[in-house]
Amino acid sequence: MPIEDIHEFVTELEKKGELKRVKIEVDSNLEIAEILRREMYSKGPAILFEKVKNYDMPVLGNAFGSMKRLEIGLGMTDFTEIGQRIVDMTKMDMPSGFLNKIKKLPELSKMAESFPKLENSGPVTEITSNAASFDELPILKSWPNDAGRFITLGLVATKHPETGVRNLGVYRIQIIDSTHALMHWQKHKRGAQHGEISKERG
């Protein structure tokens, strides 16, 4: 059964001996990144930093740093199954003839289940703020010569302003101040194209 949220993932990692808790205060400015670098290279466990200097929020790192932790997170041991499912959905040939199309309905319904769904409620809506700020998040500075704090593998959702087509991409995001960030995306990426069209439209 797949993991439903980060709390369940942390619980499962701990049950299976794949998590270490750090209870002493650590700094999001270089210190956490260095600890995680050492743990990753020594094939160490995931680490939950419970007390981050100047923040109320913990930091989880090295969470997917081993095959075992990937298996826990995805709830499976055979990753080829995921790949094959994606291949099957994207290469599905549409049969000719009414009866053959009817026979394909079960496969089409599986494909429909894979599309994103817009939700009006859920855990993401439990905490709200009128003044959202990057300063509330323990975003790491990872290297001494970095230009600042970066969200290294941020999932970024964009929407084409004309067609409404959505995109979910992984981009490095540089934090400029409490409400501004720079997207590090290449021009040919769909998210960058959505951003450029939006900019042109004002």
TACOR-V214278 format. One record per backbone hydrogen bond with DSSP energy under -1.0 kcal/mol. NH is the residue of the N-H (numbers start at 1). CO is the residue of the C=O. If there is no record, write none. Layout:
<<NH	CO> <NH	CO>>
This chain:
<<9	5> <10	6> <11	7> <12	8> <13	9> <14	10> <15	11> <16	12> <17	14> <18	13> <20	46> <22	48> <26	51> <30	28> <30	141> <31	29> <32	27> <34	30> <35	31> <36	32> <37	33> <38	34> <39	35> <40	36> <41	37> <42	38> <43	40> <44	39> <46	18> <47	61> <48	20> <49	59> <50	22> <53	26> <55	52> <59	49> <61	47> <65	62> <70	66> <71	67> <72	68> <73	69> <74	70> <75	71> <76	71> <81	78> <83	79> <84	80> <85	81> <86	82> <87	83> <88	84> <89	85> <90	86> <91	87> <101	97> <102	98> <103	99> <105	102> <108	104> <109	105> <110	106> <111	107> <112	108> <113	109> <114	111> <115	112> <125	122> <126	123> <134	178> <136	133> <137	134> <139	137> <141	28> <146	143> <150	140> <151	173> <154	171> <156	169> <158	167> <160	165> <164	160> <167	158> <169	156> <171	154> <173	151> <174	182> <175	149> <176	180> <177	180> <182	174> <184	172> <185	183> <189	186> <193	189> <194	190> <195	191> <196	192> <197	193> <198	194> <199	195> <200	196> <201	197> <202	199>>
